[in-house]
Amino acid sequence: MSENIQQRIQKEIQDAREACDISGNTSQECAAAWDAVEELQAEASHQRQQGTEKNSFEAYCDSNPEADECRVYDN
């Protein structure tokens, strides 16, 4: 995961805390600031999932999609 996104998350957390301190914990500004934090955290999670390497079985199935053990059946 990118160091840059972690820095952005930390900055957004700080901004969210400040927004809540100024506007109150139940304000729209506070909620919007924490929504921004959640969106960045979701993006970081998505980037982690995309960056994972395939295991040997997945690599085998990519090379041999017709193999019995690689078939996918829709129910």
PDB file of N, CA, C and O in Angstrom, chain B, residues numbered from 101:
ATOM      1  N   MET B 101       0.843  -1.171   0.000  1.00  0.00           N
ATOM      2  CA  MET B 101       0.000   0.000   0.000  1.00  0.00           C
ATOM      3  C   MET B 101       0.889   1.234   0.000  1.00  0.00           C
ATOM      4  O   MET B 101       1.984   1.241   0.563  1.00  0.00           O
ATOM      5  N   SER B 102       0.412   2.218  -0.613  1.00  0.00           N
ATOM      6  CA  SER B 102       1.163   3.445  -0.779  1.00  0.00           C
ATOM      7  C   SER B 102       1.294   4.186   0.547  1.00  0.00           C
ATOM      8  O   SER B 102       0.341   4.301   1.317  1.00  0.00           O
ATOM      9  N   GLU B 103       2.489   4.679   0.785  1.00  0.00           N
ATOM     10  CA  GLU B 103       2.728   5.502   1.970  1.00  0.00           C
ATOM     11  C   GLU B 103       1.899   6.774   1.880  1.00  0.00           C
ATOM     12  O   GLU B 103       1.452   7.305   2.897  1.00  0.00           O
ATOM     13  N   ASN B 104       1.695   7.258   0.667  1.00  0.00           N
ATOM     14  CA  ASN B 104       0.946   8.486   0.447  1.00  0.00           C
ATOM     15  C   ASN B 104      -0.482   8.376   0.961  1.00  0.00           C
ATOM     16  O   ASN B 104      -0.980   9.316   1.579  1.00  0.00           O
ATOM     17  N   ILE B 105      -1.147   7.264   0.725  1.00  0.00           N
ATOM     18  CA  ILE B 105      -2.536   7.130   1.174  1.00  0.00           C
ATOM     19  C   ILE B 105      -2.605   7.058   2.696  1.00  0.00           C
ATOM     20  O   ILE B 105      -3.562   7.554   3.292  1.00  0.00           O
ATOM     21  N   GLN B 106      -1.618   6.457   3.326  1.00  0.00           N
ATOM     22  CA  GLN B 106      -1.590   6.427   4.787  1.00  0.00           C
ATOM     23  C   GLN B 106      -1.430   7.834   5.357  1.00  0.00           C
ATOM     24  O   GLN B 106      -2.047   8.175   6.366  1.00  0.00           O
ATOM     25  N   GLN B 107      -0.609   8.636   4.716  1.00  0.00           N
ATOM     26  CA  GLN B 107      -0.445  10.028   5.154  1.00  0.00           C
ATOM     27  C   GLN B 107      -1.744  10.801   4.970  1.00  0.00           C
ATOM     28  O   GLN B 107      -2.119  11.608   5.821  1.00  0.00           O
ATOM     29  N   ARG B 108      -2.423  10.553   3.864  1.00  0.00           N
ATOM     30  CA  ARG B 108      -3.697  11.228   3.608  1.00  0.00           C
ATOM     31  C   ARG B 108      -4.744  10.816   4.640  1.00  0.00           C
ATOM     32  O   ARG B 108      -5.537  11.643   5.091  1.00  0.00           O
ATOM     33  N   ILE B 109      -4.745   9.537   5.012  1.00  0.00           N
ATOM     34  CA  ILE B 109      -5.689   9.062   6.027  1.00  0.00           C
ATOM     35  C   ILE B 109      -5.424   9.761   7.348  1.00  0.00           C
ATOM     36  O   ILE B 109      -6.354  10.229   8.005  1.00  0.00           O
ATOM     37  N   GLN B 110      -4.164   9.834   7.739  1.00  0.00           N
ATOM     38  CA  GLN B 110      -3.824  10.500   8.999  1.00  0.00           C
ATOM     39  C   GLN B 110      -4.241  11.969   8.988  1.00  0.00           C
ATOM     40  O   GLN B 110      -4.748  12.482   9.986  1.00  0.00           O
ATOM     41  N   LYS B 111      -4.027  12.644   7.858  1.00  0.00           N
ATOM     42  CA  LYS B 111      -4.421  14.051   7.746  1.00  0.00           C
ATOM     43  C   LYS B 111      -5.933  14.190   7.838  1.00  0.00           C
ATOM     44  O   LYS B 111      -6.432  15.094   8.509  1.00  0.00           O
ATOM     45  N   GLU B 112      -6.665  13.305   7.172  1.00  0.00           N
ATOM     46  CA  GLU B 112      -8.130  13.361   7.213  1.00  0.00           C
ATOM     47  C   GLU B 112      -8.660  13.072   8.621  1.00  0.00           C
ATOM     48  O   GLU B 112      -9.658  13.659   9.039  1.00  0.00           O
ATOM     49  N   ILE B 113      -8.002  12.179   9.346  1.00  0.00           N
ATOM     50  CA  ILE B 113      -8.403  11.903  10.733  1.00  0.00           C
ATOM     51  C   ILE B 113      -8.219  13.158  11.577  1.00  0.00           C
ATOM     52  O   ILE B 113      -9.092  13.524  12.363  1.00  0.00           O
ATOM     53  N   GLN B 114      -7.088  13.802  11.409  1.00  0.00           N
ATOM     54  CA  GLN B 114      -6.823  15.044  12.146  1.00  0.00           C
ATOM     55  C   GLN B 114      -7.860  16.107  11.786  1.00  0.00           C
ATOM     56  O   GLN B 114      -8.387  16.790  12.665  1.00  0.00           O
ATOM     57  N   ASP B 115      -8.151  16.244  10.490  1.00  0.00           N
ATOM     58  CA  ASP B 115      -9.152  17.216  10.043  1.00  0.00           C
ATOM     59  C   ASP B 115     -10.536  16.887  10.605  1.00  0.00           C
ATOM     60  O   ASP B 115     -11.284  17.786  10.990  1.00  0.00           O
ATOM     61  N   ALA B 116     -10.870  15.605  10.651  1.00  0.00           N
ATOM     62  CA  ALA B 116     -12.171  15.193  11.174  1.00  0.00           C
ATOM     63  C   ALA B 116     -12.282  15.519  12.662  1.00  0.00           C
ATOM     64  O   ALA B 116     -13.319  16.000  13.119  1.00  0.00           O
ATOM     65  N   ARG B 117     -11.234  15.264  13.401  1.00  0.00           N
ATOM     66  CA  ARG B 117     -11.254  15.593  14.835  1.00  0.00           C
ATOM     67  C   ARG B 117     -11.431  17.090  15.044  1.00  0.00           C
ATOM     68  O   ARG B 117     -12.190  17.518  15.913  1.00  0.00           O
ATOM     69  N   GLU B 118     -10.720  17.893  14.234  1.00  0.00           N
ATOM     70  CA  GLU B 118     -10.842  19.345  14.343  1.00  0.00           C
ATOM     71  C   GLU B 118     -12.253  19.800  13.974  1.00  0.00           C
ATOM     72  O   GLU B 118     -12.820  20.663  14.644  1.00  0.00           O
ATOM     73  N   ALA B 119     -12.819  19.228  12.922  1.00  0.00           N
ATOM     74  CA  ALA B 119     -14.174  19.598  12.499  1.00  0.00           C
ATOM     75  C   ALA B 119     -15.182  19.276  13.598  1.00  0.00           C
ATOM     76  O   ALA B 119     -16.104  20.051  13.851  1.00  0.00           O
ATOM     77  N   CYS B 120     -15.003  18.142  14.239  1.00  0.00           N
ATOM     78  CA  CYS B 120     -15.922  17.747  15.308  1.00  0.00           C
ATOM     79  C   CYS B 120     -15.746  18.627  16.544  1.00  0.00           C
ATOM     80  O   CYS B 120     -16.720  18.948  17.225  1.00  0.00           O
ATOM     81  N   ASP B 121     -14.518  19.012  16.830  1.00  0.00           N
ATOM     82  CA  ASP B 121     -14.272  19.904  17.970  1.00  0.00           C
ATOM     83  C   ASP B 121     -14.907  21.274  17.738  1.00  0.00           C
ATOM     84  O   ASP B 121     -15.450  21.876  18.663  1.00  0.00           O
ATOM     85  N   ILE B 122     -14.836  21.756  16.512  1.00  0.00           N
ATOM     86  CA  ILE B 122     -15.360  23.086  16.187  1.00  0.00           C
ATOM     87  C   ILE B 122     -16.879  23.057  16.029  1.00  0.00           C
ATOM     88  O   ILE B 122     -17.574  23.904  16.590  1.00  0.00           O
ATOM     89  N   SER B 123     -17.396  22.103  15.280  1.00  0.00           N
ATOM     90  CA  SER B 123     -18.816  22.078  14.912  1.00  0.00           C
ATOM     91  C   SER B 123     -19.673  21.196  15.804  1.00  0.00           C
ATOM     92  O   SER B 123     -20.899  21.293  15.774  1.00  0.00           O
ATOM     93  N   GLY B 124     -19.050  20.343  16.592  1.00  0.00           N
ATOM     94  CA  GLY B 124     -19.802  19.426  17.440  1.00  0.00           C
ATOM     95  C   GLY B 124     -19.864  18.040  16.829  1.00  0.00           C
ATOM     96  O   GLY B 124     -19.841  17.884  15.608  1.00  0.00           O
ATOM     97  N   ASN B 125     -19.943  17.047  17.679  1.00  0.00           N
ATOM     98  CA  ASN B 125     -19.911  15.656  17.240  1.00  0.00           C
ATOM     99  C   ASN B 125     -21.124  15.244  16.413  1.00  0.00           C
ATOM    100  O   ASN B 125     -21.054  14.259  15.678  1.00  0.00           O
ATOM    101  N   THR B 126     -22.221  15.965  16.516  1.00  0.00           N
ATOM    102  CA  THR B 126     -23.426  15.598  15.777  1.00  0.00           C
ATOM    103  C   THR B 126     -23.658  16.481  14.556  1.00  0.00           C
ATOM    104  O   THR B 126     -24.713  16.401  13.926  1.00  0.00           O
ATOM    105  N   SER B 127     -22.693  17.311  14.220  1.00  0.00           N
ATOM    106  CA  SER B 127     -22.855  18.231  13.091  1.00  0.00           C
ATOM    107  C   SER B 127     -22.652  17.515  11.757  1.00  0.00           C
ATOM    108  O   SER B 127     -22.038  16.450  11.698  1.00  0.00           O
ATOM    109  N   GLN B 128     -23.175  18.114  10.693  1.00  0.00           N
ATOM    110  CA  GLN B 128     -22.984  17.572   9.350  1.00  0.00           C
ATOM    111  C   GLN B 128     -21.519  17.637   8.948  1.00  0.00           C
ATOM    112  O   GLN B 128     -21.022  16.747   8.259  1.00  0.00           O
ATOM    113  N   GLU B 129     -20.828  18.688   9.374  1.00  0.00           N
ATOM    114  CA  GLU B 129     -19.407  18.831   9.047  1.00  0.00           C
ATOM    115  C   GLU B 129     -18.591  17.692   9.643  1.00  0.00           C
ATOM    116  O   GLU B 129     -17.693  17.152   8.996  1.00  0.00           O
ATOM    117  N   CYS B 130     -18.910  17.337  10.868  1.00  0.00           N
ATOM    118  CA  CYS B 130     -18.211  16.237  11.549  1.00  0.00           C
ATOM    119  C   CYS B 130     -18.480  14.920  10.817  1.00  0.00           C
ATOM    120  O   CYS B 130     -17.557  14.148  10.556  1.00  0.00           O
ATOM    121  N   ALA B 131     -19.735  14.672  10.493  1.00  0.00           N
ATOM    122  CA  ALA B 131     -20.095  13.427   9.796  1.00  0.00           C
ATOM    123  C   ALA B 131     -19.426  13.353   8.430  1.00  0.00           C
ATOM    124  O   ALA B 131     -18.929  12.298   8.036  1.00  0.00           O
ATOM    125  N   ALA B 132     -19.411  14.465   7.709  1.00  0.00           N
ATOM    126  CA  ALA B 132     -18.789  14.487   6.377  1.00  0.00           C
ATOM    127  C   ALA B 132     -17.287  14.241   6.476  1.00  0.00           C
ATOM    128  O   ALA B 132     -16.710  13.550   5.637  1.00  0.00           O
ATOM    129  N   ALA B 133     -16.660  14.804   7.497  1.00  0.00           N
ATOM    130  CA  ALA B 133     -15.219  14.615   7.665  1.00  0.00           C
ATOM    131  C   ALA B 133     -14.891  13.151   7.940  1.00  0.00           C
ATOM    132  O   ALA B 133     -13.918  12.620   7.404  1.00  0.00           O
ATOM    133  N   TRP B 134     -15.700  12.497   8.774  1.00  0.00           N
ATOM    134  CA  TRP B 134     -15.446  11.081   9.053  1.00  0.00           C
ATOM    135  C   TRP B 134     -15.799  10.204   7.855  1.00  0.00           C
ATOM    136  O   TRP B 134     -15.204   9.142   7.672  1.00  0.00           O
ATOM    137  N   ASP B 135     -16.757  10.634   7.040  1.00  0.00           N
ATOM    138  CA  ASP B 135     -17.050   9.913   5.790  1.00  0.00           C
ATOM    139  C   ASP B 135     -15.838   9.927   4.871  1.00  0.00           C
ATOM    140  O   ASP B 135     -15.530   8.928   4.221  1.00  0.00           O
ATOM    141  N   ALA B 136     -15.145  11.073   4.819  1.00  0.00           N
ATOM    142  CA  ALA B 136     -13.940  11.179   3.985  1.00  0.00           C
ATOM    143  C   ALA B 136     -12.861  10.220   4.479  1.00  0.00           C
ATOM    144  O   ALA B 136     -12.154   9.607   3.679  1.00  0.00           O
ATOM    145  N   VAL B 137     -12.736  10.093   5.802  1.00  0.00           N
ATOM    146  CA  VAL B 137     -11.769   9.148   6.372  1.00  0.00           C
ATOM    147  C   VAL B 137     -12.131   7.722   5.953  1.00  0.00           C
ATOM    148  O   VAL B 137     -11.267   6.955   5.528  1.00  0.00           O
ATOM    149  N   GLU B 138     -13.406   7.376   6.076  1.00  0.00           N
ATOM    150  CA  GLU B 138     -13.846   6.023   5.719  1.00  0.00           C
ATOM    151  C   GLU B 138     -13.615   5.726   4.246  1.00  0.00           C
ATOM    152  O   GLU B 138     -13.234   4.610   3.895  1.00  0.00           O
ATOM    153  N   GLU B 139     -13.837   6.697   3.390  1.00  0.00           N
ATOM    154  CA  GLU B 139     -13.619   6.490   1.957  1.00  0.00           C
ATOM    155  C   GLU B 139     -12.142   6.223   1.659  1.00  0.00           C
ATOM    156  O   GLU B 139     -11.821   5.350   0.852  1.00  0.00           O
ATOM    157  N   LEU B 140     -11.255   6.963   2.300  1.00  0.00           N
ATOM    158  CA  LEU B 140      -9.821   6.729   2.099  1.00  0.00           C
ATOM    159  C   LEU B 140      -9.400   5.372   2.641  1.00  0.00           C
ATOM    160  O   LEU B 140      -8.581   4.683   2.033  1.00  0.00           O
ATOM    161  N   GLN B 141      -9.959   4.988   3.782  1.00  0.00           N
ATOM    162  CA  GLN B 141      -9.623   3.680   4.335  1.00  0.00           C
ATOM    163  C   GLN B 141     -10.125   2.564   3.419  1.00  0.00           C
ATOM    164  O   GLN B 141      -9.452   1.545   3.261  1.00  0.00           O
ATOM    165  N   ALA B 142     -11.288   2.746   2.822  1.00  0.00           N
ATOM    166  CA  ALA B 142     -11.807   1.753   1.883  1.00  0.00           C
ATOM    167  C   ALA B 142     -10.913   1.679   0.651  1.00  0.00           C
ATOM    168  O   ALA B 142     -10.646   0.587   0.148  1.00  0.00           O
ATOM    169  N   GLU B 143     -10.453   2.807   0.167  1.00  0.00           N
ATOM    170  CA  GLU B 143      -9.552   2.825  -0.993  1.00  0.00           C
ATOM    171  C   GLU B 143      -8.236   2.121  -0.660  1.00  0.00           C
ATOM    172  O   GLU B 143      -7.705   1.371  -1.479  1.00  0.00           O
ATOM    173  N   ALA B 144      -7.716   2.363   0.535  1.00  0.00           N
ATOM    174  CA  ALA B 144      -6.477   1.701   0.955  1.00  0.00           C
ATOM    175  C   ALA B 144      -6.673   0.190   0.998  1.00  0.00           C
ATOM    176  O   ALA B 144      -5.796  -0.564   0.577  1.00  0.00           O
ATOM    177  N   SER B 145      -7.824  -0.254   1.506  1.00  0.00           N
ATOM    178  CA  SER B 145      -8.123  -1.684   1.551  1.00  0.00           C
ATOM    179  C   SER B 145      -8.228  -2.258   0.144  1.00  0.00           C
ATOM    180  O   SER B 145      -7.728  -3.350  -0.125  1.00  0.00           O
ATOM    181  N   HIS B 146      -8.871  -1.530  -0.741  1.00  0.00           N
ATOM    182  CA  HIS B 146      -9.010  -1.965  -2.130  1.00  0.00           C
ATOM    183  C   HIS B 146      -7.640  -2.100  -2.795  1.00  0.00           C
ATOM    184  O   HIS B 146      -7.384  -3.063  -3.518  1.00  0.00           O
ATOM    185  N   GLN B 147      -6.769  -1.133  -2.546  1.00  0.00           N
ATOM    186  CA  GLN B 147      -5.421  -1.195  -3.127  1.00  0.00           C
ATOM    187  C   GLN B 147      -4.642  -2.381  -2.586  1.00  0.00           C
ATOM    188  O   GLN B 147      -3.883  -3.012  -3.321  1.00  0.00           O
ATOM    189  N   ARG B 148      -4.826  -2.691  -1.297  1.00  0.00           N
ATOM    190  CA  ARG B 148      -4.145  -3.853  -0.709  1.00  0.00           C
ATOM    191  C   ARG B 148      -4.613  -5.134  -1.379  1.00  0.00           C
ATOM    192  O   ARG B 148      -3.804  -6.008  -1.691  1.00  0.00           O
ATOM    193  N   GLN B 149      -5.925  -5.247  -1.603  1.00  0.00           N
ATOM    194  CA  GLN B 149      -6.472  -6.456  -2.213  1.00  0.00           C
ATOM    195  C   GLN B 149      -5.986  -6.619  -3.645  1.00  0.00           C
ATOM    196  O   GLN B 149      -5.712  -7.739  -4.078  1.00  0.00           O
ATOM    197  N   GLN B 150      -5.875  -5.540  -4.377  1.00  0.00           N
ATOM    198  CA  GLN B 150      -5.403  -5.629  -5.757  1.00  0.00           C
ATOM    199  C   GLN B 150      -3.928  -5.983  -5.809  1.00  0.00           C
ATOM    200  O   GLN B 150      -3.473  -6.604  -6.769  1.00  0.00           O
ATOM    201  N   GLY B 151      -3.188  -5.600  -4.803  1.00  0.00           N
ATOM    202  CA  GLY B 151      -1.755  -5.824  -4.800  1.00  0.00           C
ATOM    203  C   GLY B 151      -1.332  -7.201  -4.341  1.00  0.00           C
ATOM    204  O   GLY B 151      -0.150  -7.540  -4.398  1.00  0.00           O
ATOM    205  N   THR B 152      -2.291  -8.004  -3.882  1.00  0.00           N
ATOM    206  CA  THR B 152      -1.911  -9.325  -3.386  1.00  0.00           C
ATOM    207  C   THR B 152      -1.534 -10.233  -4.546  1.00  0.00           C
ATOM    208  O   THR B 152      -2.152 -10.201  -5.610  1.00  0.00           O
ATOM    209  N   GLU B 153      -0.532 -11.023  -4.321  1.00  0.00           N
ATOM    210  CA  GLU B 153      -0.078 -11.955  -5.347  1.00  0.00           C
ATOM    211  C   GLU B 153      -0.965 -13.189  -5.340  1.00  0.00           C
ATOM    212  O   GLU B 153      -1.537 -13.553  -4.313  1.00  0.00           O
ATOM    213  N   LYS B 154      -1.069 -13.817  -6.479  1.00  0.00           N
ATOM    214  CA  LYS B 154      -1.862 -15.025  -6.594  1.00  0.00           C
ATOM    215  C   LYS B 154      -1.090 -16.198  -6.004  1.00  0.00           C
ATOM    216  O   LYS B 154       0.136 -16.265  -6.085  1.00  0.00           O
ATOM    217  N   ASN B 155      -1.845 -17.122  -5.406  1.00  0.00           N
ATOM    218  CA  ASN B 155      -1.187 -18.328  -4.909  1.00  0.00           C
ATOM    219  C   ASN B 155      -0.961 -19.280  -6.079  1.00  0.00           C
ATOM    220  O   ASN B 155      -1.405 -19.008  -7.194  1.00  0.00           O
ATOM    221  N   SER B 156      -0.290 -20.369  -5.838  1.00  0.00           N
ATOM    222  CA  SER B 156       0.080 -21.279  -6.916  1.00  0.00           C
ATOM    223  C   SER B 156      -1.146 -21.892  -7.593  1.00  0.00           C
ATOM    224  O   SER B 156      -1.125 -22.123  -8.802  1.00  0.00           O
ATOM    225  N   PHE B 157      -2.215 -22.159  -6.838  1.00  0.00           N
ATOM    226  CA  PHE B 157      -3.424 -22.715  -7.441  1.00  0.00           C
ATOM    227  C   PHE B 157      -4.069 -21.704  -8.396  1.00  0.00           C
ATOM    228  O   PHE B 157      -4.484 -22.068  -9.496  1.00  0.00           O
ATOM    229  N   GLU B 158      -4.151 -20.442  -7.979  1.00  0.00           N
ATOM    230  CA  GLU B 158      -4.727 -19.409  -8.841  1.00  0.00           C
ATOM    231  C   GLU B 158      -3.895 -19.231 -10.104  1.00  0.00           C
ATOM    232  O   GLU B 158      -4.446 -19.055 -11.190  1.00  0.00           O
ATOM    233  N   ALA B 159      -2.583 -19.275  -9.969  1.00  0.00           N
ATOM    234  CA  ALA B 159      -1.707 -19.159 -11.134  1.00  0.00           C
ATOM    235  C   ALA B 159      -1.908 -20.347 -12.076  1.00  0.00           C
ATOM    236  O   ALA B 159      -1.929 -20.186 -13.297  1.00  0.00           O
ATOM    237  N   TYR B 160      -2.056 -21.542 -11.498  1.00  0.00           N
ATOM    238  CA  TYR B 160      -2.298 -22.739 -12.293  1.00  0.00           C
ATOM    239  C   TYR B 160      -3.613 -22.609 -13.066  1.00  0.00           C
ATOM    240  O   TYR B 160      -3.672 -22.919 -14.256  1.00  0.00           O
ATOM    241  N   CYS B 161      -4.651 -22.155 -12.393  1.00  0.00           N
ATOM    242  CA  CYS B 161      -5.954 -22.017 -13.048  1.00  0.00           C
ATOM    243  C   CYS B 161      -5.942 -20.929 -14.117  1.00  0.00           C
ATOM    244  O   CYS B 161      -6.648 -21.042 -15.119  1.00  0.00           O
ATOM    245  N   ASP B 162      -5.164 -19.897 -13.919  1.00  0.00           N
ATOM    246  CA  ASP B 162      -5.028 -18.878 -14.961  1.00  0.00           C
ATOM    247  C   ASP B 162      -4.401 -19.478 -16.215  1.00  0.00           C
ATOM    248  O   ASP B 162      -4.775 -19.129 -17.335  1.00  0.00           O
ATOM    249  N   SER B 163      -3.451 -20.376 -16.018  1.00  0.00           N
ATOM    250  CA  SER B 163      -2.766 -21.010 -17.149  1.00  0.00           C
ATOM    251  C   SER B 163      -3.556 -22.170 -17.731  1.00  0.00           C
ATOM    252  O   SER B 163      -3.399 -22.498 -18.906  1.00  0.00           O
ATOM    253  N   ASN B 164      -4.411 -22.799 -16.915  1.00  0.00           N
ATOM    254  CA  ASN B 164      -5.166 -23.989 -17.327  1.00  0.00           C
ATOM    255  C   ASN B 164      -6.639 -23.865 -16.947  1.00  0.00           C
ATOM    256  O   ASN B 164      -7.121 -24.642 -16.122  1.00  0.00           O
ATOM    257  N   PRO B 165      -7.355 -22.921 -17.518  1.00  0.00           N
ATOM    258  CA  PRO B 165      -8.745 -22.714 -17.095  1.00  0.00           C
ATOM    259  C   PRO B 165      -9.653 -23.903 -17.408  1.00  0.00           C
ATOM    260  O   PRO B 165     -10.726 -24.029 -16.818  1.00  0.00           O
ATOM    261  N   GLU B 166      -9.236 -24.775 -18.328  1.00  0.00           N
ATOM    262  CA  GLU B 166     -10.065 -25.928 -18.681  1.00  0.00           C
ATOM    263  C   GLU B 166      -9.873 -27.099 -17.724  1.00  0.00           C
ATOM    264  O   GLU B 166     -10.605 -28.085 -17.818  1.00  0.00           O
ATOM    265  N   ALA B 167      -8.920 -27.021 -16.816  1.00  0.00           N
ATOM    266  CA  ALA B 167      -8.670 -28.109 -15.865  1.00  0.00           C
ATOM    267  C   ALA B 167      -9.893 -28.311 -14.963  1.00  0.00           C
ATOM    268  O   ALA B 167     -10.546 -27.348 -14.562  1.00  0.00           O
ATOM    269  N   ASP B 168     -10.186 -29.562 -14.655  1.00  0.00           N
ATOM    270  CA  ASP B 168     -11.367 -29.885 -13.839  1.00  0.00           C
ATOM    271  C   ASP B 168     -11.401 -29.112 -12.517  1.00  0.00           C
ATOM    272  O   ASP B 168     -12.444 -28.591 -12.123  1.00  0.00           O
ATOM    273  N   GLU B 169     -10.272 -29.043 -11.849  1.00  0.00           N
ATOM    274  CA  GLU B 169     -10.243 -28.387 -10.539  1.00  0.00           C
ATOM    275  C   GLU B 169     -10.400 -26.872 -10.623  1.00  0.00           C
ATOM    276  O   GLU B 169     -10.584 -26.206  -9.604  1.00  0.00           O
ATOM    277  N   CYS B 170     -10.329 -26.329 -11.832  1.00  0.00           N
ATOM    278  CA  CYS B 170     -10.445 -24.876 -12.010  1.00  0.00           C
ATOM    279  C   CYS B 170     -11.811 -24.451 -12.512  1.00  0.00           C
ATOM    280  O   CYS B 170     -12.080 -23.256 -12.634  1.00  0.00           O
ATOM    281  N   ARG B 171     -12.657 -25.385 -12.798  1.00  0.00           N
ATOM    282  CA  ARG B 171     -13.974 -25.044 -13.333  1.00  0.00           C
ATOM    283  C   ARG B 171     -14.837 -24.392 -12.273  1.00  0.00           C
ATOM    284  O   ARG B 171     -14.769 -24.729 -11.091  1.00  0.00           O
ATOM    285  N   VAL B 172     -15.646 -23.454 -12.720  1.00  0.00           N
ATOM    286  CA  VAL B 172     -16.577 -22.750 -11.846  1.00  0.00           C
ATOM    287  C   VAL B 172     -17.978 -23.028 -12.346  1.00  0.00           C
ATOM    288  O   VAL B 172     -18.271 -22.848 -13.528  1.00  0.00           O
ATOM    289  N   TYR B 173     -18.828 -23.460 -11.461  1.00  0.00           N
ATOM    290  CA  TYR B 173     -20.199 -23.796 -11.821  1.00  0.00           C
ATOM    291  C   TYR B 173     -21.150 -22.773 -11.198  1.00  0.00           C
ATOM    292  O   TYR B 173     -21.034 -22.427 -10.023  1.00  0.00           O
ATOM    293  N   ASP B 174     -22.096 -22.297 -12.020  1.00  0.00           N
ATOM    294  CA  ASP B 174     -23.143 -21.411 -11.527  1.00  0.00           C
ATOM    295  C   ASP B 174     -24.322 -22.264 -11.099  1.00  0.00           C
ATOM    296  O   ASP B 174     -24.783 -23.128 -11.844  1.00  0.00           O
ATOM    297  N   ASN B 175     -24.793 -22.016  -9.917  1.00  0.00           N
ATOM    298  CA  ASN B 175     -25.956 -22.787  -9.412  1.00  0.00           C
ATOM    299  C   ASN B 175     -27.221 -22.063  -9.664  1.00  0.00           C
ATOM    300  O   ASN B 175     -28.294 -22.553  -9.312  1.00  0.00           O
TER     301      ASN B 175
END
